[in-house]
Amino acid sequence: MRIAFAADHAGAVMKDDLIRRLAATDAGHELIDLGGDGSDPNDDYPDFAQRLGDAIVAGDADRGVLICGSGVGASVAVNKIPGI
């Protein structure tokens, strides 16, 4: 399974930790990091929600994990993308 990950500045540390932990399980998943490294406080969730949604709709990823500061804004933004 191809799993894409994205996060805004508030969720970057958690995203990186999840990717690291899943990679260590050797479950055979392809892990795709779509960004959000926490270095820019202007990295906002709509940008990363778009990246994640586009990757799933395009078939580049089977599932996605999107992390933001509250979880609410990101989920609303990504679910506005047709096909998600």
RAKAJO-V501631 format. One record per residue. RES is the residue in one letter. PHI is phi as a letter, one per 20 degrees, with the letter a starting at -180 (NA if undefined). OMEGA is omega as a letter, one per 20 degrees, with the letter a starting at -180 (* if undefined). Layout:
# RAKAJO-V501631
res=RES phi=PHI omega=OMEGA
res=RES phi=PHI omega=OMEGA
This chain:
# RAKAJO-V501631
res=M phi=NA omega=r
res=R phi=e omega=a
res=I phi=d omega=r
res=A phi=e omega=r
res=F phi=c omega=r
res=A phi=b omega=a
res=A phi=b omega=r
res=D phi=e omega=a
res=H phi=f omega=a
res=A phi=f omega=a
res=G phi=d omega=a
res=A phi=f omega=a
res=V phi=f omega=r
res=M phi=f omega=r
res=K phi=g omega=a
res=D phi=f omega=r
res=D phi=f omega=r
res=L phi=f omega=r
res=I phi=f omega=a
res=R phi=f omega=a
res=R phi=f omega=r
res=L phi=f omega=r
res=A phi=f omega=a
res=A phi=f omega=a
res=T phi=f omega=a
res=D phi=l omega=a
res=A phi=e omega=r
res=G phi=n omega=r
res=H phi=f omega=r
res=E phi=e omega=a
res=L phi=d omega=a
res=I phi=d omega=r
res=D phi=e omega=a
res=L phi=e omega=r
res=G phi=o omega=a
res=G phi=n omega=a
res=D phi=d omega=r
res=G phi=n omega=a
res=S phi=f omega=a
res=D phi=c omega=a
res=P phi=f omega=r
res=N phi=e omega=r
res=D phi=f omega=a
res=D phi=d omega=a
res=Y phi=g omega=a
res=P phi=f omega=r
res=D phi=f omega=a
res=F phi=e omega=r
res=A phi=f omega=r
res=Q phi=f omega=r
res=R phi=g omega=a
res=L phi=f omega=r
res=G phi=f omega=r
res=D phi=f omega=r
res=A phi=f omega=a
res=I phi=f omega=a
res=V phi=f omega=a
res=A phi=f omega=a
res=G phi=n omega=r
res=D phi=f omega=r
res=A phi=b omega=r
res=D phi=e omega=a
res=R phi=c omega=r
res=G phi=b omega=r
res=V phi=c omega=a
res=L phi=c omega=a
res=I phi=c omega=r
res=C phi=c omega=a
res=G phi=f omega=a
res=S phi=d omega=a
res=G phi=n omega=a
res=V phi=e omega=a
res=G phi=g omega=a
res=A phi=f omega=a
res=S phi=f omega=r
res=V phi=f omega=a
res=A phi=f omega=a
res=V phi=f omega=a
res=N phi=f omega=r
res=K phi=e omega=a
res=I phi=f omega=r
res=P phi=g omega=a
res=G phi=o omega=r
res=I phi=e omega=*
